[in-house]
Amino acid sequence: MGYLPIFFEHNKFDIKGTKIGTTKFNIGDESAGTQKFFDVLGPIVDTIENGKVLLVDEFDNSLHPYLTKFILDFFERNNPNNAQLIVTTHDTSLLSRKEFNKEQFWFTEKDKFGAGNLFSLAEFKTQRNDTEFSQKYLKGRFGALPFIDSEN
């Protein structure tokens, strides 16, 4: 079963900035971020409408932070069937979203044998929900930082 072609219409302007018409682009001619946005939007709507669980790996890959925020806000505002969105991300700005509780954030960290360990931000009992988690994470307070050997 093939996909229907998706086209985007963009305004065209002359050198003075006056609109002189429109032109159509195939989705394949759009940026990787626009393509990713539309790739994930259908499954997001289906998940919300049917109360499903959606897993998205590298959620923020190619998405502008505003699009990431738009999708998360859309999911939170339009979720009457208690659907769940579970994402992996490297976007630390999400840690600073006041709408989220620390129980919603989980980290993975490899041990010295290469085995992954999973733990919740909620395990850090001294932290409050209004703390600047993003800055503290980047300073190493919660672990789960990549090991970088700068000597090689």
C-alpha positions, -999 to 999 in steps of 0.1 A, spaced: 0 0 0 15 33 -11 15 66 6 -5 95 -7 18 123 -19 18 153 6 24 187 -8 31 220 10 22 253 -4 45 282 2 41 319 -6 64 334 -33 75 370 -30 91 395 -54 123 415 -45 101 442 -28 85 416 -5 51 416 -22 34 383 -25 32 372 -61 18 337 -58 24 304 -43 45 273 -51 41 237 -41 67 215 -25 66 177 -20 72 167 16 105 151 4 117 187 -4 110 199 31 135 200 59 142 169 80 125 186 109 93 192 89 93 156 77 99 143 112 70 165 125 46 150 100 59 115 105 52 116 142 20 136 141 -2 108 127 8 83 153 4 109 180 -32 117 170 -40 79 167 -25 73 202 -46 101 217 -78 91 200 -75 54 209 -59 56 244 -27 38 233 9 40 243 33 54 218 71 49 221 93 73 201 131 69 201 152 100 196 120 122 198 139 154 194 160 143 164 157 170 137 128 187 156 131 223 165 125 228 203 93 247 195 80 218 176 89 194 204 71 217 228 41 220 205 37 182 202 40 177 240 16 205 247 -8 191 222 -6 156 237 -11 170 273 -41 192 263 -59 167 241 -57 134 260 -92 123 271 -84 86 269 -53 86 291 -29 78 263 8 77 271 37 91 252 71 76 261 101 92 244 139 90 245 156 124 240 188 143 245 168 176 248 177 187 283 154 217 281 125 193 287 138 189 322 129 225 329 93 222 319 72 231 350 43 211 336 62 178 342 68 161 375 101 146 383 85 111 383 81 116 345 118 117 339 140 86 337 177 84 330 199 56 317 235 52 326 260 25 316 281 9 343 317 -1 339 307 -33 323 285 -16 297 252 -26 312 225 0 313 208 11 345 175 29 345 165 53 373 140 80 380 146 117 388 122 110 416 149 89 433 167 122 441 146 130 472 162 163 480 150 179 447 117 198 444 97 199 412 104 236 407 142 231 406 162 238 375 167 202 366 183 208 333 213 228 347 218 203 375 217 174 351 243 190 328 265 196 359 264 158 366 241 159 397 220 130 385 246 110 367 237 95 333 262 116 314 283 101 286 318 91 294 342 110 271 378 100 271 395 132 260 430 118 262 426 96 230 
